[in-house]
């Protein structure tokens, strides 16, 4: 199985869009938008609440995601280039927020 970034369709799309590819550490939680963007605030929003079923959890998460303003997501996405630079300068080491 090919990695997503080396699959021929992904490579073709990257070339068609004239994207520039940058190296990426093998694993860095600092570059995972969901880790620093979603899970912390979601944990705060749902902390201390009890759910009776998986459906209740899914509904609560869905409602929370829909309640977030567009700026909540775009602000963090736009912060990724700076986080990438810092991560690469530290050879993939953890970046304090």
Secondary structure by P-SEA (a helix, b strand, c coil): cccccccaaaaaaaaaabbbbbbbccccccccccccccaaaaaaaacccccccaaaaaaaaaaaaaaccaaaaaaaaaaaaaaaaaaaaaccccccc
